[in-house]
Structures are given as C-alpha cells and as structure tokens.
Amino acid sequence: MEIKTEKYNVIYNSEIAKMTFKGSLLLNGAKEYEPILQLLNMAAEQQQANTLTIELRDLRFLNSSGINMMTKFVINVCDIKALELGLIIVGDKKIAWQEKLLKNLRRLMPSLVVKLE
C-alpha cells in the first residue's frame, strides 16, 4: 500500500513488514494526517506478534502535526495490550528532529528499538 504525492511517499510493504517515509510531510493538522495514521495502525495490526520497521531516513521534514501523529501511533501500539508488536524505527542521526523525536518516542515505549544511522 502506498500514499503518494509530489512532496512525500509513505509506502507499506507487508511482505517485509516495513513502512517507509520519504520526502517532506507538511500537512495541516490531524485530519490531513489521518490516512497515514490509519495505514500505520493497519500495518501494526497485520504484524501482530512480529516486528514492524518504520524507515524515516529519507524523510527530510515532519511538522508538529506529523510528530503528534507518530506519537499517537506509538501510544496506540502501547495501549493495545493484545498487540505484541516489536517496533523498530530507523532514523538519520544527521537530521536533528529525527533524533529528538525518536528519543521522545522511546520514553513512551521503552521496548521501542531506535536505530540512528
């Protein structure tokens, strides 16, 4: 499954349990991020008792509404006790906001595996 525009791509590959974000996500508010959040939640539900990798290295910018969406997703995964999901988020250590976001998400979900490359 894929959500694609001129400015960004969000691709979910169910065969390898990977969600890839590319480009710049500068959407206006939670309502515009809803399709992406739904795709993240669907991917998490499909990977029950397995691991889902979220690849952010090619995402150059994510505004505060996007950061809220990612936070909401991690909280959703934590809240659904039946969802025994291992979550790995891969970021680029050269992109300051990614390192900060991933550290904050790890506070919400201590089992979150963060890879900064």
C-alpha positions as semicolon CSV with decimal commas, in nm:
position;residue;x (nm);y (nm);z (nm)
1;M;0,000;0,000;0,000
2;E;0,118;0,350;-0,076
3;I;0,020;0,710;-0,015
4;K;0,200;0,921;-0,272
5;T;0,205;1,292;-0,354
6;E;0,456;1,525;-0,518
7;K;0,607;1,609;-0,178
8;Y;0,606;1,275;0,006
9;N;0,560;0,899;-0,016
10;V;0,450;0,662;0,258
11;I;0,495;0,302;0,148
12;Y;0,390;-0,008;0,341
13;N;0,546;-0,334;0,228
14;S;0,361;-0,612;0,412
15;E;0,598;-0,883;0,284
16;I;0,893;-0,739;0,475
17;A;0,688;-0,561;0,746
18;K;0,832;-0,221;0,664
19;M;0,684;0,126;0,641
20;T;0,898;0,380;0,453
21;F;0,856;0,756;0,469
22;K;1,018;0,978;0,202
23;G;1,013;1,348;0,125
24;S;0,862;1,622;0,344
25;L;0,541;1,581;0,542
26;L;0,394;1,927;0,594
27;L;0,024;1,852;0,623
28;N;-0,225;2,075;0,806
29;G;-0,347;1,919;1,127
30;A;-0,452;1,576;1,248
31;K;-0,730;1,543;0,990
32;E;-0,486;1,553;0,697
33;Y;-0,256;1,302;0,871
34;E;-0,544;1,059;0,936
35;P;-0,486;0,841;0,624
36;I;-0,120;0,796;0,721
37;L;-0,212;0,713;1,081
38;Q;-0,468;0,460;0,955
39;L;-0,202;0,299;0,736
40;L;0,038;0,282;1,033
41;N;-0,230;0,125;1,254
42;M;-0,325;-0,126;0,983
43;A;0,041;-0,221;0,940
44;A;0,077;-0,270;1,316
45;E;-0,231;-0,491;1,334
46;Q;-0,109;-0,706;1,044
47;Q;0,225;-0,761;1,217
48;Q;0,076;-0,883;1,543
49;A;0,333;-1,083;1,746
50;N;0,602;-0,977;1,499
51;T;0,810;-0,671;1,425
52;L;0,726;-0,363;1,219
53;T;1,007;-0,142;1,093
54;I;0,944;0,226;1,025
55;E;1,206;0,384;0,800
56;L;1,242;0,761;0,841
57;R;1,591;0,823;0,697
58;D;1,457;0,970;0,373
59;L;1,201;1,192;0,548
60;R;1,355;1,538;0,546
61;F;1,088;1,725;0,738
62;L;0,794;1,642;0,964
63;N;0,590;1,925;1,114
64;S;0,438;1,930;1,462
65;S;0,112;1,772;1,340
66;G;0,316;1,485;1,194
67;I;0,511;1,447;1,517
68;N;0,176;1,429;1,702
69;M;0,063;1,159;1,456
70;M;0,375;0,950;1,522
71;T;0,331;0,996;1,897
72;K;-0,035;0,893;1,873
73;F;0,066;0,582;1,677
74;V;0,322;0,474;1,939
75;I;0,068;0,534;2,217
76;N;-0,190;0,326;2,023
77;V;0,059;0,038;1,994
78;C;0,134;0,060;2,368
79;D;-0,236;0,078;2,463
80;I;-0,343;-0,229;2,268
81;K;-0,221;-0,498;2,507
82;A;-0,316;-0,777;2,266
83;L;-0,083;-0,624;2,008
84;E;0,250;-0,784;2,092
85;L;0,435;-0,580;1,836
86;G;0,806;-0,517;1,822
87;L;0,857;-0,172;1,678
88;I;1,182;-0,059;1,515
89;I;1,223;0,299;1,394
90;V;1,522;0,380;1,177
91;G;1,631;0,743;1,155
92;D;1,917;0,955;1,027
93;K;2,139;1,090;1,304
94;K;2,230;1,385;1,078
95;I;1,868;1,507;1,091
96;A;1,830;1,668;1,435
97;W;1,450;1,645;1,463
98;Q;1,459;1,269;1,397
99;E;1,699;1,203;1,683
100;K;1,489;1,417;1,919
101;L;1,160;1,255;1,808
102;L;1,294;0,902;1,843
103;K;1,428;0,969;2,193
104;N;1,089;1,105;2,298
105;L;0,903;0,808;2,144
106;R;1,134;0,573;2,331
107;R;1,027;0,738;2,657
108;L;0,666;0,649;2,570
109;M;0,753;0,295;2,463
110;P;1,070;0,165;2,636
111;S;1,067;-0,151;2,419
112;L;1,096;0,061;2,103
113;V;1,414;-0,016;1,912
114;V;1,570;0,302;1,775
115;K;1,839;0,287;1,509
116;L;2,011;0,610;1,415
117;E;2,235;0,560;1,117
